[in-house]
Amino acid sequence: MTIEMDKDNFRYLEEESLGKYRRMGKLVAAIGKLLCCVQVNQSTVGIKERFGKYEEVLEPGCHCVPWVIGSRVAGELTLRLRQLDVRCETKTKDNVFVTVVASIQYRAMEDKASDAYYKLSNPKSQIQSYVFDVIRASIPKLELDDAFLQKNEIARAVEEELEKAMFAYGYEIVQTLIVDIEPDEKVKRAMNEINAAARLRVAANEKAEAEKIIQIKRAEGEAEAKYLSGLGIARQRQAIVDGLRDSVLGFSGNVPGTSAKDVMDLVLLTQYFDTMKEIGSTSKSSAIFLPHGPGAVADIASQIRDGCLQASSH
């Protein structure tokens, strides 16, 4: 409770002090007027008139303006940099309605303060009119995409036109920017869909190229593997042939009356039984031999021999 009362008392004292300062300021101003003194603030100039006629520009500081002989300060003009944002709706060459947002930075020139004060009553409205005129003359010549690309050129054209027009009124155009070009909402959605489709198309092409490279590398790997496998099989068969040759020669030399044909028939019969043994050891084997039987081995052997003889005769 005590804290709240202290806050109320402090607020009351603060308001009372501010009231005193205001009253003192008014009193000083009244005394200044009686003494014919006026104050011009920094970054501001005063326009002095005598009996309604322009006399001179007052710079920042204290000045004596004898009101008793008809002199007075007609008004003040700020020299600070000001900014005006202008929104202009227009249509592009490809019939797209857009809103162009332009930002104009301007200020009154000190050496032409009288022109800025007397010649132009509403500089914002005048600047806006020139901006509308230039933008509506420039944008309809461009398509939407070109308008986005030539924002700087449009801003330069607006600035040049404003400089020529506003200099006569005592204003300097510091900078002109085309902040944004806003198409209609439907056009925005269509542009986003087009960009999304283009990005998806690029992604699909990149993915297809990647899959193509993977398949090529896989095929190269498979070809290399088959090549190496073929070399291995060829070497394996060569080793088998060498072993069979040595076995036939050894068997024929050790057993009198045995021909090479008898030895080959015996080897083929042995391989036949080894193959049947391997098939029988696997429960899920689906290999089928036609014709089936040991006698068929002799027929196969005779066919192989006949083929070799025919090949050698040719």
Secondary structure, 3 states (H helix, E strand, C coil): CHHHHHHHHHHHHHHHHHHHHHHHHHHHHHHHHHCCEEEECCCEEEEEEECCEEEEEECCEEEECCHHHCEEEEEEEECCCEEEEEEEEEECCCCCEEEEEEEEEEEECHHHHHHHHHCCCCHHHHHHHHHHHHHHHHHHHCCHHHHHHCHHHHHHHHHHHHHHHHHHHCEEEEEEEEEEEEECHHHHHHHHHHHHHHHHHHHHHHHHHHHHHHHHHHHHHHHHHHHHHHHHHHHHHHHHHHHHHHHHHHHHHHCCCCCHHHHHHHHHHHHHHHHHHHHHHCCCCCCCCCCCCCHHHHHHHHHHHHHHHHHHHC
